[in-house]
Amino acid sequence: MRKTLITLFLVVGSMTIQAQELAWETNLEKAAKVAIQTKKPLLLFFTGSDWCGWCIRLQKEVLKTPEFAVWAKENVVLVELDFPRRSPQLPDIQKQNMELQQVFEVRGYPTVWLATPSKKDGKINLDKLGSTGYVAGGPLKWLEAANQILAVKK
């Protein structure tokens, strides 16, 4: 019994560590470079990290789970596009996020877009695959919706 509990604790602990290891890029150019090299689409997470209740809920219920971590590492390059009210943000990141908010016509938070980047004449182009937001039902329901968007790409 004791060995079973220790094993269970180690498995759950390693899954939690794995979920925390996800690297969210804030610079689109850096993320696009990685996405092009790895032939993965970008997952663009438009969020209000310090004020948006639904964004915080999506983070807690999906984006910080072991299931999402495994899926994300296999399928996408993560980009956080934050619109904080209280947290400071670099002016160039603020400008980039505002421009992307307009390009993707984001009207509410959270919004998650999947897009395939390409580079032409030194400029990054983004091919929109589809979008989603908060999906009730936990990580498996959310991942099902994301996989449906990615299926269109194939």
Buried (B, 14 or more C-beta within 10 A) or exposed (E): EEEEEEEEEEEEEEBBEBBEEEEBBBEBEEBBBBBBEEEBBBBBBBBBBEBBEBBBEBBEBBBBBBBBBBBBBEBBBBBBBBBBEEEEEEEEBBEBBEEBBEEBEBEEBBBBBBBBBEEEEEEBEBEBBBBBBBBEEEBEEBBEBBEEBBEEEE
